[in-house]
Amino acid sequence: TTTTTKYTSFDEAVSKANDGDTIEVIKDATSTGIDLQNKNLTIKGTAQTVTTTTDSGTEEKTTVKPKLKFVAKEGQPQIFGITLRGSNLTFQNMDVDMTGASSTTYNKWNAVCMSHDAALTLDNTKFSMDGTGLATEAHGIYMAGRGRNELNVNNHSTLTINNCFNVCGDCGSA
């Protein structure tokens, strides 16, 4: 059986989700950080059709994926990113903007941290990080040496990491 629950914020949906759940994002949202321990989630965007009228009067329809932008919690200077411990996180049909994220729950120098057999999968998703203005040691993705960690970029996804000291720390052959 499928149960649909509506939440007022993206972060509330993530915190209340159970292992194996899919969170459907129907409009642009913000997150103050994702921290998953032994919980697998899929974040699935529902594309919207946007109609614009050009100067000549013709209508153009474009399909726009929902954007998830990482922001600092109120009163906190740092933007927390994604921590995956023994968890798989999939972004599907999304536009994820982690500009300025430099801190996970237990490392203050990376935007995404994976350990204990974790996986980050991008499926038809644009995922971007930019470390401009952050500490010189800011990393994009860090895979801790415990267990097998995976980064999967599938189905026309793009992963862009700019202005980071390391794109992928401890990533082996990634």
N, C-alpha and C positions, 0 to 999 in steps of 0.2 A: 504494500500500500504506500502511496505517496502522500505525504503530509506537507501542506504549504502553510508556512508561517511568515507573516510580514514583520519586518523589523524597522525601527526608525534610524538605525545606523548600520554601516557595514561591520564595524567592530563588534557590535552587539550580536549580529548574525554569526560571526566567526566564533565568538566566545560561547554561544549557546549551541553551536552545531555539534553533532555527534560524528564519530569516526565513520567515514564512508559517505557523508552527506555531500550534496551539491548545493551551493549558494548561487542563486540566480540574481545577477545584477542587471537591473532594467534601466538605470540612469547613472550618470556620473556620480562617483562617491569618493570619500576620503577615508584613509586609515591612519591610525596613530601607531601602527606596527602589528605584525602578525607573529605570534609565538605559538607553535604547535609542538606538543610532545605526545608521541604515539597516537596521533590523530591524522587521518588522511582526508583531505578535502579537495573538492573541485570548485573553482570559482568560475562560473559560466556567465558570460555576457550575452545579453539579448540585444542584437543590433537594432537600431532605430533608423527609419528612412527620413532623411531631412530634405525638404523641398525648398530651394531658393529660386528667386526670380532674378534673371540677369537684366542688365540695362536695356537689352533689346526686347524684354518682355517674355522671353522663353523660360520655361521652368526646368530646372535641373534637379534630379533626384540623386542623392548620394546616401550610401549606407554608412552609418557611423557606429563604431563599437563604443560601449561605455568605457569611460576612463576611471581608473583607480589611482588617485594621487596620494602619496604618503606625506603626512604633515606632522608637525610636532604637537604633542599633547599640550593643552593649555598650561602655561607657566613653566614649560620645559624647553630648554634651548635646543636640544638635539632632536633630530627626526629618527625615530626607531624604524628599522627595516624588517627583515624576515628572519626568524630563527626556526629551523626545522630539526627536531631531535627525534629520530626514529619515525619520521612522518613524511608523507608524500603530499605535495601541494601542486595542483594543476591549475593553470590559468588558461581558459578556453574562450576564444572570441573576445579578448579584452585588449585594452590599451593601458599599460601599467607604467606610471611615472614615479620613479624613486629618486628624483633629483634632490640632492642634499642629504639623503639618508646615509648615516655613517655609524650607526650604532644598533647592535642587536641586544638582546636581553643580557648576554654576558660577555660581549666584546664591544668595546667602544670604537673600533676602527674598521668595521666592515658593514656593508649594507645587507648582505645575505650570508647567513652562517648555517651550514648543514653538518650534522654529525649523527652517528649511530644509525646507519642505513637510511639516509634521507634522500628524497628526490624532489627536484623542482622541474616541472614539465611545462613548456609553453606550447600551446596548440592554437594556431591561427591568432597569435598574440604579438603585439608590439610591446616590448619590455625595455625600458631605458633607465639608466643610472647616470648621474653626473656628479662628480665629486668636487666641482669648482668651489673654491673657498673653504674646503674642509682641511683637516689636518693632513700634513704631507704623507702620513702613513695610511691614509684611508684606502681600504680595499673594496673592490666590487663584490666578489663572491669568495667566500672562504669555506673550504671543505675540510673539516677536522679529520685527522687521521684515524678515527675510530669507525670501523665498519665501511661498507661500500656506499658511497654517495654518488648521485647521478644528476647531471644537468642535461635535459632533453629539449632540443629546439626543433619542433616538428611543424608540418603543415603550413608552410609559408610564414612562420614566425620570424621575428627579428629580435636580436638581443644586442643592444648598444650600451657599451660601458665607456664613458669618457672621463678624463681627468682623475683617474684613480692611480695610486701608487702601484698596485697590482690589480690586474683584471680578475685573476682567479688564483688565490693563494692555496697552496697544498693540493692542487687539483690533479696531480699526476699527469696523465696524458691527455687531459681534457683540453 
